[in-house]
Amino acid sequence: MPAHDWTRVDSNLYHHFHQMWSAQMTNTLNAILKPKGYFALVEQHTGTPAPDVIALKTDFDSEDDETGDVAVAARPKTRLVQQLESNAEKDARRANRISIRHSLGKVVAIIEIVSPGNKNSRRAIRSFVGKTVEFLEEGIHLLVIDLFPPSIRDPQGIHAVITEALGDTPLAMPEGKPLTLVSYEAADPVTAYIEPFAVGDVLPDMPLFLRSQEHIFVPLEASYQATWEMLPEPFRDAVQPSAS
């Protein structure tokens, strides 16, 4: 299903979609992760302001456990790949999370869905980026989903701001693809797997690293479509292009 134009609705309506998508993605991921002993949970942390985050946690007995076939060792293929260095200030805020933990309770990966509120002020975007950098510096892998076009606070897109906070130079993004999916492997150096896309494009499944060089694919398209089908018709009409 093509991605929709979420700038057509206010932040409250988008937040409703985001919460439903988070839950749907959690359920879908649990089906994928169960054979390996992983599980996904939605978590909520309070603070101000409020970025929307999905985190993944795992519950396996050993970091060297090689059983099962959930984790993929081959390098993921995305349109762009960038290696980054990590050296920025940290500043985390409230998050809405689905988690995968190690048996000792260590968070290994996070999925974060960007909300309009993450870009509505310098403080908001600084906090969002600071939190992202903090996760990466702690060795937590990350997938960032941005369904919104660049703003005056991220004129080259959210990945460019994160890249600069990590002390590196952003890549040039292709014309006509203003939205961004980025999977960050929190290794040394950090590696970013980037898929630029546009309204009307089908969401590709994106890699999410559980350990260095091992990842699963997050079923973005399937979970997005399942969530879309549950939305009230007036809501769906609001974000679809007008009939010509």
LOPA-287167 format. One line per field, with one value per atom (N, C-alpha, C): residue number from 1; residue in three letters; atom name; x, y, z. Coordinates in pm, whole numbers. Layout:
N
nr [NUM,...]
rest [Ala,...]
atom [CA,...]
X [X,...]
Y [Y,...]
Z [Z,...]
This chain:
244
nr [1,1,1,2,2,2,3,3,3,4,4,4,5,5,5,6,6,6,7,7,7,8,8,8,9,9,9,10,10,10,11,11,11,12,12,12,13,13,13,14,14,14,15,15,15,16,16,16,17,17,17,18,18,18,19,19,19,20,20,20,21,21,21,22,22,22,23,23,23,24,24,24,25,25,25,26,26,26,27,27,27,28,28,28,29,29,29,30,30,30,31,31,31,32,32,32,33,33,33,34,34,34,35,35,35,36,36,36,37,37,37,38,38,38,39,39,39,40,40,40,41,41,41,42,42,42,43,43,43,44,44,44,45,45,45,46,46,46,47,47,47,48,48,48,49,49,49,50,50,50,51,51,51,52,52,52,53,53,53,54,54,54,55,55,55,56,56,56,57,57,57,58,58,58,59,59,59,60,60,60,61,61,61,62,62,62,63,63,63,64,64,64,65,65,65,66,66,66,67,67,67,68,68,68,69,69,69,70,70,70,71,71,71,72,72,72,73,73,73,74,74,74,75,75,75,76,76,76,77,77,77,78,78,78,79,79,79,80,80,80,81,81,81,82,82,82,83,83,83,84,84,84,85,85,85,86,86,86,87,87,87,88,88,88,89,89,89,90,90,90,91,91,91,92,92,92,93,93,93,94,94,94,95,95,95,96,96,96,97,97,97,98,98,98,99,99,99,100,100,100,101,101,101,102,102,102,103,103,103,104,104,104,105,105,105,106,106,106,107,107,107,108,108,108,109,109,109,110,110,110,111,111,111,112,112,112,113,113,113,114,114,114,115,115,115,116,116,116,117,117,117,118,118,118,119,119,119,120,120,120,121,121,121,122,122,122,123,123,123,124,124,124,125,125,125,126,126,126,127,127,127,128,128,128,129,129,129,130,130,130,131,131,131,132,132,132,133,133,133,134,134,134,135,135,135,136,136,136,137,137,137,138,138,138,139,139,139,140,140,140,141,141,141,142,142,142,143,143,143,144,144,144,145,145,145,146,146,146,147,147,147,148,148,148,149,149,149,150,150,150,151,151,151,152,152,152,153,153,153,154,154,154,155,155,155,156,156,156,157,157,157,158,158,158,159,159,159,160,160,160,161,161,161,162,162,162,163,163,163,164,164,164,165,165,165,166,166,166,167,167,167,168,168,168,169,169,169,170,170,170,171,171,171,172,172,172,173,173,173,174,174,174,175,175,175,176,176,176,177,177,177,178,178,178,179,179,179,180,180,180,181,181,181,182,182,182,183,183,183,184,184,184,185,185,185,186,186,186,187,187,187,188,188,188,189,189,189,190,190,190,191,191,191,192,192,192,193,193,193,194,194,194,195,195,195,196,196,196,197,197,197,198,198,198,199,199,199,200,200,200,201,201,201,202,202,202,203,203,203,204,204,204,205,205,205,206,206,206,207,207,207,208,208,208,209,209,209,210,210,210,211,211,211,212,212,212,213,213,213,214,214,214,215,215,215,216,216,216,217,217,217,218,218,218,219,219,219,220,220,220,221,221,221,222,222,222,223,223,223,224,224,224,225,225,225,226,226,226,227,227,227,228,228,228,229,229,229,230,230,230,231,231,231,232,232,232,233,233,233,234,234,234,235,235,235,236,236,236,237,237,237,238,238,238,239,239,239,240,240,240,241,241,241,242,242,242,243,243,243,244,244,244]
rest [Met,Met,Met,Pro,Pro,Pro,Ala,Ala,Ala,His,His,His,Asp,Asp,Asp,Trp,Trp,Trp,Thr,Thr,Thr,Arg,Arg,Arg,Val,Val,Val,Asp,Asp,Asp,Ser,Ser,Ser,Asn,Asn,Asn,Leu,Leu,Leu,Tyr,Tyr,Tyr,His,His,His,His,His,His,Phe,Phe,Phe,His,His,His,Gln,Gln,Gln,Met,Met,Met,Trp,Trp,Trp,Ser,Ser,Ser,Ala,Ala,Ala,Gln,Gln,Gln,Met,Met,Met,Thr,Thr,Thr,Asn,Asn,Asn,Thr,Thr,Thr,Leu,Leu,Leu,Asn,Asn,Asn,Ala,Ala,Ala,Ile,Ile,Ile,Leu,Leu,Leu,Lys,Lys,Lys,Pro,Pro,Pro,Lys,Lys,Lys,Gly,Gly,Gly,Tyr,Tyr,Tyr,Phe,Phe,Phe,Ala,Ala,Ala,Leu,Leu,Leu,Val,Val,Val,Glu,Glu,Glu,Gln,Gln,Gln,His,His,His,Thr,Thr,Thr,Gly,Gly,Gly,Thr,Thr,Thr,Pro,Pro,Pro,Ala,Ala,Ala,Pro,Pro,Pro,Asp,Asp,Asp,Val,Val,Val,Ile,Ile,Ile,Ala,Ala,Ala,Leu,Leu,Leu,Lys,Lys,Lys,Thr,Thr,Thr,Asp,Asp,Asp,Phe,Phe,Phe,Asp,Asp,Asp,Ser,Ser,Ser,Glu,Glu,Glu,Asp,Asp,Asp,Asp,Asp,Asp,Glu,Glu,Glu,Thr,Thr,Thr,Gly,Gly,Gly,Asp,Asp,Asp,Val,Val,Val,Ala,Ala,Ala,Val,Val,Val,Ala,Ala,Ala,Ala,Ala,Ala,Arg,Arg,Arg,Pro,Pro,Pro,Lys,Lys,Lys,Thr,Thr,Thr,Arg,Arg,Arg,Leu,Leu,Leu,Val,Val,Val,Gln,Gln,Gln,Gln,Gln,Gln,Leu,Leu,Leu,Glu,Glu,Glu,Ser,Ser,Ser,Asn,Asn,Asn,Ala,Ala,Ala,Glu,Glu,Glu,Lys,Lys,Lys,Asp,Asp,Asp,Ala,Ala,Ala,Arg,Arg,Arg,Arg,Arg,Arg,Ala,Ala,Ala,Asn,Asn,Asn,Arg,Arg,Arg,Ile,Ile,Ile,Ser,Ser,Ser,Ile,Ile,Ile,Arg,Arg,Arg,His,His,His,Ser,Ser,Ser,Leu,Leu,Leu,Gly,Gly,Gly,Lys,Lys,Lys,Val,Val,Val,Val,Val,Val,Ala,Ala,Ala,Ile,Ile,Ile,Ile,Ile,Ile,Glu,Glu,Glu,Ile,Ile,Ile,Val,Val,Val,Ser,Ser,Ser,Pro,Pro,Pro,Gly,Gly,Gly,Asn,Asn,Asn,Lys,Lys,Lys,Asn,Asn,Asn,Ser,Ser,Ser,Arg,Arg,Arg,Arg,Arg,Arg,Ala,Ala,Ala,Ile,Ile,Ile,Arg,Arg,Arg,Ser,Ser,Ser,Phe,Phe,Phe,Val,Val,Val,Gly,Gly,Gly,Lys,Lys,Lys,Thr,Thr,Thr,Val,Val,Val,Glu,Glu,Glu,Phe,Phe,Phe,Leu,Leu,Leu,Glu,Glu,Glu,Glu,Glu,Glu,Gly,Gly,Gly,Ile,Ile,Ile,His,His,His,Leu,Leu,Leu,Leu,Leu,Leu,Val,Val,Val,Ile,Ile,Ile,Asp,Asp,Asp,Leu,Leu,Leu,Phe,Phe,Phe,Pro,Pro,Pro,Pro,Pro,Pro,Ser,Ser,Ser,Ile,Ile,Ile,Arg,Arg,Arg,Asp,Asp,Asp,Pro,Pro,Pro,Gln,Gln,Gln,Gly,Gly,Gly,Ile,Ile,Ile,His,His,His,Ala,Ala,Ala,Val,Val,Val,Ile,Ile,Ile,Thr,Thr,Thr,Glu,Glu,Glu,Ala,Ala,Ala,Leu,Leu,Leu,Gly,Gly,Gly,Asp,Asp,Asp,Thr,Thr,Thr,Pro,Pro,Pro,Leu,Leu,Leu,Ala,Ala,Ala,Met,Met,Met,Pro,Pro,Pro,Glu,Glu,Glu,Gly,Gly,Gly,Lys,Lys,Lys,Pro,Pro,Pro,Leu,Leu,Leu,Thr,Thr,Thr,Leu,Leu,Leu,Val,Val,Val,Ser,Ser,Ser,Tyr,Tyr,Tyr,Glu,Glu,Glu,Ala,Ala,Ala,Ala,Ala,Ala,Asp,Asp,Asp,Pro,Pro,Pro,Val,Val,Val,Thr,Thr,Thr,Ala,Ala,Ala,Tyr,Tyr,Tyr,Ile,Ile,Ile,Glu,Glu,Glu,Pro,Pro,Pro,Phe,Phe,Phe,Ala,Ala,Ala,Val,Val,Val,Gly,Gly,Gly,Asp,Asp,Asp,Val,Val,Val,Leu,Leu,Leu,Pro,Pro,Pro,Asp,Asp,Asp,Met,Met,Met,Pro,Pro,Pro,Leu,Leu,Leu,Phe,Phe,Phe,Leu,Leu,Leu,Arg,Arg,Arg,Ser,Ser,Ser,Gln,Gln,Gln,Glu,Glu,Glu,His,His,His,Ile,Ile,Ile,Phe,Phe,Phe,Val,Val,Val,Pro,Pro,Pro,Leu,Leu,Leu,Glu,Glu,Glu,Ala,Ala,Ala,Ser,Ser,Ser,Tyr,Tyr,Tyr,Gln,Gln,Gln,Ala,Ala,Ala,Thr,Thr,Thr,Trp,Trp,Trp,Glu,Glu,Glu,Met,Met,Met,Leu,Leu,Leu,Pro,Pro,Pro,Glu,Glu,Glu,Pro,Pro,Pro,Phe,Phe,Phe,Arg,Arg,Arg,Asp,Asp,Asp,Ala,Ala,Ala,Val,Val,Val,Gln,Gln,Gln,Pro,Pro,Pro,Ser,Ser,Ser,Ala,Ala,Ala,Ser,Ser,Ser]
atom [N,CA,C,N,CA,C,N,CA,C,N,CA,C,N,CA,C,N,CA,C,N,CA,C,N,CA,C,N,CA,C,N,CA,C,N,CA,C,N,CA,C,N,CA,C,N,CA,C,N,CA,C,N,CA,C,N,CA,C,N,CA,C,N,CA,C,N,CA,C,N,CA,C,N,CA,C,N,CA,C,N,CA,C,N,CA,C,N,CA,C,N,CA,C,N,CA,C,N,CA,C,N,CA,C,N,CA,C,N,CA,C,N,CA,C,N,CA,C,N,CA,C,N,CA,C,N,CA,C,N,CA,C,N,CA,C,N,CA,C,N,CA,C,N,CA,C,N,CA,C,N,CA,C,N,CA,C,N,CA,C,N,CA,C,N,CA,C,N,CA,C,N,CA,C,N,CA,C,N,CA,C,N,CA,C,N,CA,C,N,CA,C,N,CA,C,N,CA,C,N,CA,C,N,CA,C,N,CA,C,N,CA,C,N,CA,C,N,CA,C,N,CA,C,N,CA,C,N,CA,C,N,CA,C,N,CA,C,N,CA,C,N,CA,C,N,CA,C,N,CA,C,N,CA,C,N,CA,C,N,CA,C,N,CA,C,N,CA,C,N,CA,C,N,CA,C,N,CA,C,N,CA,C,N,CA,C,N,CA,C,N,CA,C,N,CA,C,N,CA,C,N,CA,C,N,CA,C,N,CA,C,N,CA,C,N,CA,C,N,CA,C,N,CA,C,N,CA,C,N,CA,C,N,CA,C,N,CA,C,N,CA,C,N,CA,C,N,CA,C,N,CA,C,N,CA,C,N,CA,C,N,CA,C,N,CA,C,N,CA,C,N,CA,C,N,CA,C,N,CA,C,N,CA,C,N,CA,C,N,CA,C,N,CA,C,N,CA,C,N,CA,C,N,CA,C,N,CA,C,N,CA,C,N,CA,C,N,CA,C,N,CA,C,N,CA,C,N,CA,C,N,CA,C,N,CA,C,N,CA,C,N,CA,C,N,CA,C,N,CA,C,N,CA,C,N,CA,C,N,CA,C,N,CA,C,N,CA,C,N,CA,C,N,CA,C,N,CA,C,N,CA,C,N,CA,C,N,CA,C,N,CA,C,N,CA,C,N,CA,C,N,CA,C,N,CA,C,N,CA,C,N,CA,C,N,CA,C,N,CA,C,N,CA,C,N,CA,C,N,CA,C,N,CA,C,N,CA,C,N,CA,C,N,CA,C,N,CA,C,N,CA,C,N,CA,C,N,CA,C,N,CA,C,N,CA,C,N,CA,C,N,CA,C,N,CA,C,N,CA,C,N,CA,C,N,CA,C,N,CA,C,N,CA,C,N,CA,C,N,CA,C,N,CA,C,N,CA,C,N,CA,C,N,CA,C,N,CA,C,N,CA,C,N,CA,C,N,CA,C,N,CA,C,N,CA,C,N,CA,C,N,CA,C,N,CA,C,N,CA,C,N,CA,C,N,CA,C,N,CA,C,N,CA,C,N,CA,C,N,CA,C,N,CA,C,N,CA,C,N,CA,C,N,CA,C,N,CA,C,N,CA,C,N,CA,C,N,CA,C,N,CA,C,N,CA,C,N,CA,C,N,CA,C,N,CA,C,N,CA,C,N,CA,C,N,CA,C,N,CA,C,N,CA,C,N,CA,C,N,CA,C,N,CA,C,N,CA,C,N,CA,C,N,CA,C,N,CA,C,N,CA,C,N,CA,C,N,CA,C,N,CA,C,N,CA,C,N,CA,C,N,CA,C,N,CA,C,N,CA,C,N,CA,C,N,CA,C,N,CA,C,N,CA,C,N,CA,C,N,CA,C,N,CA,C,N,CA,C,N,CA,C,N,CA,C,N,CA,C,N,CA,C,N,CA,C,N,CA,C,N,CA,C,N,CA,C,N,CA,C,N,CA,C]
X [85,0,89,63,146,138,251,253,165,98,4,66,-4,43,-11,71,26,34,82,76,-66,-157,-295,-381,-335,-414,-335,-406,-336,-263,-180,-94,-171,-291,-370,-417,-461,-505,-386,-273,-156,-112,-120,-82,-168,-297,-385,-336,-305,-252,-121,-34,96,82,-8,-27,-79,-174,-227,-119,-39,68,171,204,300,252,125,70,68,28,24,164,261,398,451,416,457,405,277,218,284,310,374,515,590,726,731,635,634,623,544,532,665,740,870,975,973,1080,1063,941,914,1005,1029,1113,1254,1303,1439,1444,1327,1326,1321,1302,1284,1137,1110,972,969,858,842,733,756,661,648,530,514,539,626,655,629,601,581,661,737,814,766,759,707,819,789,884,828,899,848,960,930,808,806,721,692,716,839,858,797,758,700,806,827,935,884,937,915,1051,1064,1191,1173,1280,1276,1370,1326,1407,1418,1516,1530,1546,1511,1516,1583,1712,1781,1891,1933,2018,2163,2209,2349,2362,2451,2474,2539,2596,2660,2567,2441,2344,2325,2347,2335,2217,2130,2017,1911,1829,1719,1765,1670,1705,1643,1616,1554,1656,1776,1878,1944,1967,2026,2165,2266,2404,2445,2385,2423,2394,2477,2458,2329,2245,2122,2151,2060,2075,1972,2020,1934,1992,1915,1959,2089,2105,2225,2279,2411,2477,2582,2587,2682,2741,2874,2940,2961,2930,2931,3017,3065,3131,3037,3051,2958,3032,2995,3064,2978,2844,2757,2707,2648,2581,2458,2414,2299,2184,2062,1946,1820,1778,1663,1535,1421,1291,1191,1064,959,953,924,919,808,756,656,726,745,840,786,833,819,959,979,1115,1151,1282,1341,1460,1459,1566,1650,1775,1861,1808,1847,1797,1831,1936,1974,1900,1811,1732,1788,1894,1957,1875,1839,1771,1872,1838,1933,1894,1765,1724,1599,1586,1472,1422,1290,1229,1163,1195,1138,1064,936,854,847,895,898,756,729,602,622,515,529,590,557,610,761,823,968,1039,963,1025,968,881,809,884,1004,1085,1230,1322,1463,1485,1418,1433,1385,1272,1215,1310,1360,1446,1581,1631,1756,1742,1629,1604,1589,1515,1496,1630,1710,1840,1934,1931,2016,1985,1857,1816,1863,1850,1893,2042,2121,2266,2300,2227,2252,2232,2124,2101,2219,2263,2372,2501,2529,2652,2647,2526,2512,2512,2530,2535,2398,2294,2158,2130,2096,2065,1932,1912,1800,1744,1611,1542,1457,1480,1403,1312,1184,1081,1027,1052,1007,913,783,680,654,736,713,828,798,903,993,1110,1200,1132,1168,1117,1232,1206,1313,1418,1383,1477,1553,1509,1585,1573,1630,1610,1660,1751,1799,1743,1646,1588,1646,1576,1615,1749,1780,1908,2026,2011,2120,2149,2044,2064,2133,2088,2151,2297,2323,2459,2550,2503,2583,2607,2507,2525,2628,2643,2744,2881,2888,3017,3057,2960,2993,2919,2944,2883,2769,2649,2534,2555,2494,2491,2384,2403,2299,2188,2064,1949,1897,1838,1788,1670,1658,1547,1414,1311,1176,1149,1242,1224,1249,1155,1181,1163,1101,1077,1190,1206,1327,1301,1361,1374,1524,1569,1712,1729,1809,1846,1992,2016,2152,2205,2320,2390,2488,2465,2545,2676,2759,2890,2996,3121,3228,3294,3265,3179,3032,2943,2800,2780,2696,2663,2513,2477,2338,2296,2183,2124,1999,2001,1905,1818,1687,1591,1509,1545,1460,1334,1219,1096,1005,890,798,656,565,422,386,313,277,365,481,569,525,546,524,640,610,715,795,926,1007,1025,1040,1078,1221,1246,1377,1449,1583,1659,1658,1657,1676,1779,1891,1998,1967,1990,1975,2111,2211,2352,2431,2556,2640,2641,2612,2611,2497,2400,2284,2156,2065,1945,1824,1706,1581,1525,1421,1353,1219,1196,1073,967,853,750,669,731,666,541,551,438,318,343,232,164,243,184,115,171,109,-27,-31,-157,-262,-223,-318,-374,-289,-335,-428,-392,-472,-614,-627,-759,-849,-793,-873,-915,-864,-895,-1035,-1107,-1237,-1223,-1324,-1318,-1291,-1354,-1323,-1176,-1115,-974,-891,-923,-848,-863,-986,-1009,-922,-895,-824,-679,-616,-475,-451,-558,-544,-553,-484,-494,-636,-677,-811,-824,-943,-967,-962,-893,-880,-1001]
Y [-119,0,124,221,342,421,482,568,690,738,848,980,1088,1222,1260,1237,1262,1408,1494,1638,1691,1611,1655,1653,1588,1579,1640,1676,1736,1627,1672,1579,1480,1518,1425,1305,1329,1219,1131,1194,1114,1032,1091,1019,893,904,787,678,716,618,559,645,598,496,522,430,294,300,176,101,173,110,47,117,63,-73,-78,-203,-313,-277,-375,-428,-337,-378,-469,-438,-522,-664,-677,-809,-885,-815,-879,-923,-838,-873,-990,-997,-1109,-1242,-1246,-1369,-1406,-1305,-1329,-1369,-1306,-1322,-1442,-1492,-1599,-1720,-1770,-1891,-1872,-1750,-1723,-1695,-1676,-1644,-1495,-1416,-1272,-1241,-1123,-1076,-924,-873,-728,-678,-562,-500,-351,-295,-149,-95,4,68,217,282,426,487,593,666,810,870,1007,1109,1227,1336,1437,1544,1648,1696,1716,1679,1531,1490,1347,1292,1247,1176,1038,980,846,746,646,550,409,320,177,116,39,-27,-176,-248,-393,-447,-552,-614,-762,-825,-968,-1046,-1174,-1258,-1390,-1383,-1508,-1526,-1652,-1683,-1642,-1638,-1606,-1521,-1422,-1339,-1419,-1534,-1618,-1725,-1725,-1825,-1814,-1923,-1921,-2003,-2047,-2129,-2046,-2114,-2044,-1973,-1917,-1854,-1716,-1651,-1518,-1413,-1416,-1316,-1350,-1249,-1266,-1206,-1282,-1237,-1156,-1179,-1107,-959,-875,-731,-691,-607,-565,-475,-477,-395,-282,-160,-43,50,150,239,308,351,421,357,355,306,409,444,545,501,509,482,613,613,734,714,825,823,883,843,887,967,1099,1182,1298,1283,1398,1400,1515,1530,1441,1406,1317,1393,1366,1433,1355,1263,1177,1235,1198,1246,1131,1168,1066,982,854,764,663,621,515,398,287,186,44,-31,-177,-231,-326,-362,-508,-535,-669,-668,-752,-749,-875,-855,-966,-1020,-1144,-1205,-1122,-1041,-956,-823,-804,-683,-574,-605,-506,-484,-358,-326,-335,-407,-424,-346,-312,-242,-161,-52,38,78,87,146,275,382,512,568,599,661,811,890,1036,1091,1183,1253,1400,1472,1615,1691,1650,1718,1708,1609,1596,1705,1777,1878,2018,2037,2163,2274,2247,2350,2303,2397,2360,2265,2294,2207,2066,2055,1923,1841,1900,1821,1794,1888,1866,1750,1744,1637,1503,1502,1379,1325,1413,1371,1330,1405,1369,1232,1200,1068,959,986,891,863,968,952,877,905,834,684,645,503,441,506,452,443,544,541,433,392,283,146,145,19,-36,48,4,34,-69,-53,20,84,175,174,182,204,329,430,554,559,584,590,732,804,944,958,967,983,1129,1221,1364,1426,1520,1584,1671,1709,1797,1927,1978,2105,2206,2327,2426,2382,2288,2241,2117,2053,1941,1952,2058,2085,1976,1892,1779,1646,1653,1532,1498,1411,1379,1307,1225,1153,1250,1358,1456,1518,1548,1608,1508,1381,1278,1259,1258,1242,1353,1478,1590,1581,1534,1518,1411,1316,1211,1255,1381,1436,1403,1373,1334,1423,1402,1481,1404,1464,1393,1359,1250,1216,1300,1323,1390,1289,1328,1241,1260,1157,1168,1265,1333,1426,1352,1416,1359,1250,1228,1127,1193,1274,1355,1282,1163,1089,988,941,864,746,633,518,494,483,461,358,256,158,180,201,227,103,55,-53,11,-9,58,-16,-20,-83,27,-7,91,80,170,286,250,345,329,324,232,225,250,337,371,311,240,183,266,337,444,413,430,418,546,638,754,709,771,736,857,842,954,907,1004,972,901,790,711,589,584,467,361,235,125,122,106,101,-28,-19,-141,-196,-327,-383,-341,-301,-247,-338,-343,-423,-358,-441,-396,-490,-434,-516,-555,-683,-735,-751,-781,-782,-729,-701,-655,-760,-718,-801,-903,-892,-981,-898,-922,-840,-922,-865,-916,-807,-838,-737,-703,-575,-527,-512,-579,-578,-449,-341,-211,-209,-260,-255,-334,-456,-541,-479,-428,-370,-237,-159,-33,-60,-156,-186,-238,-326,-378,-267,-170,-56,33,59,144,89,-40,-101,-88,-59,-42,103,196,337,371,463,508,571,555,604,754,841,984,1015,939,954,919,807,764,863,915,1011,1137,1174,1298,1293,1176,1168,1113,1076,1027,1143,1134,1239,1253,1374,1398,1330,1276,1211,1315,1283,1377,1369]
Z [0,0,0,-88,-93,37,76,194,170,274,263,308,281,316,453,557,694,733,643,671,653,598,574,700,807,930,1045,1151,1265,1345,1437,1510,1594,1643,1724,1643,1519,1434,1395,1365,1332,1453,1572,1692,1710,1678,1685,1591,1466,1371,1421,1472,1519,1631,1727,1838,1788,1694,1638,1560,1483,1405,1497,1606,1703,1756,1795,1849,1743,1620,1512,1481,1478,1450,1560,1685,1797,1782,1749,1732,1617,1507,1392,1425,1496,1534,1631,1723,1817,1744,1637,1560,1495,1451,1387,1489,1606,1704,1796,1810,1906,1890,1768,1756,1810,1814,1862,2012,2074,2216,2244,2141,2159,2182,2239,2247,2235,2184,2165,2258,2319,2411,2380,2401,2395,2534,2544,2672,2659,2771,2772,2885,2852,2953,2953,3071,3077,3082,3033,3025,2928,2900,2812,2722,2591,2519,2484,2388,2374,2235,2203,2078,2086,1974,1971,1931,2017,1998,2011,1930,1949,1974,2083,2112,2112,2082,2081,2187,2260,2363,2333,2391,2368,2497,2492,2612,2577,2535,2511,2614,2637,2750,2731,2607,2582,2459,2465,2348,2236,2269,2167,2115,2156,2111,1961,1888,1743,1695,1787,1747,1680,1600,1533,1408,1333,1206,1193,1306,1300,1259,1318,1286,1153,1072,940,942,893,899,777,661,540,556,494,504,434,497,432,313,215,96,100,109,101,-5,-43,-151,-118,8,52,179,194,316,355,484,530,663,675,801,875,1006,1087,1210,1266,1395,1498,1624,1728,1835,1852,1951,2001,2003,2032,2176,2214,2343,2349,2471,2489,2554,2508,2568,2534,2621,2591,2649,2591,2636,2643,2665,2676,2550,2567,2452,2467,2354,2347,2280,2349,2301,2297,2199,2193,2214,2303,2337,2320,2290,2288,2382,2485,2586,2587,2631,2668,2801,2834,2958,3081,3074,3186,3184,3089,3083,2994,2919,2832,2706,2676,2551,2438,2332,2221,2097,2081,1959,1983,1908,1921,1783,1770,1651,1693,1624,1656,1536,1556,1453,1482,1387,1405,1405,1497,1506,1472,1434,1406,1522,1646,1762,1776,1710,1716,1636,1550,1464,1485,1584,1592,1665,1715,1777,1778,1800,1810,1926,2038,2156,2126,2053,2024,1938,1831,1742,1807,1888,1959,2058,2125,2220,2149,2039,1961,1912,1854,1801,1914,2026,2138,2193,2199,2247,2151,2022,1920,1931,1946,1958,2086,2194,2320,2303,2237,2213,2139,2031,1950,2030,2111,2192,2299,2338,2435,2367,2235,2161,2127,2133,2101,1955,1879,1737,1722,1607,1594,1453,1443,1316,1332,1247,1250,1127,1152,1047,1044,935,925,806,834,731,696,749,728,649,560,480,566,515,590,629,746,795,798,846,855,957,1043,1145,1101,994,934,782,723,581,488,535,455,506,597,652,788,860,998,1005,903,905,899,823,813,949,1027,1160,1253,1247,1329,1288,1158,1107,1158,1152,1199,1350,1425,1569,1601,1510,1527,1475,1428,1387,1246,1159,1023,924,795,688,626,615,557,410,367,225,155,26,-54,-81,-54,-77,-220,-279,-416,-424,-536,-559,-560,-508,-513,-411,-317,-213,-77,-29,91,224,223,347,367,490,520,612,578,666,684,809,835,945,916,1017,1054,1184,1233,1304,1258,1327,1423,1553,1655,1679,1573,1582,1582,1556,1549,1412,1319,1336,1320,1357,1330,1179,1133,990,974,879,852,718,718,597,566,454,429,309,326,216,207,116,93,19,48,-21,-26,-91,-109,-85,-61,-57,-186,-174,-290,-311,-243,-252,-151,-185,-91,7,136,237,223,209,207,348,361,490,520,644,682,780,769,865,1002,1104,1242,1304,1348,1403,1546,1578,1713,1779,1699,1738,1619,1640,1529,1419,1297,1178,1175,1265,1262,1273,1182,1178,1138,1165,1111,1020,946,867,934,954,1016,907,920,815,814,770,772,684,563,471,523,570,617,739,833,954,924,833,793,728,638,568,665,757,855,943,980,1060,979,855,767,752,741,718,840,956,1077,1101,1021,1042,990,1056,1006,868,786,648,639,722,712,738,829,860,737,674,555,441,423,316,333,459,487,439,436,401,260,191,54,-45,-158,-260,-309,-342,-395,-532,-558,-687,-797,-906,-1016,-1108]
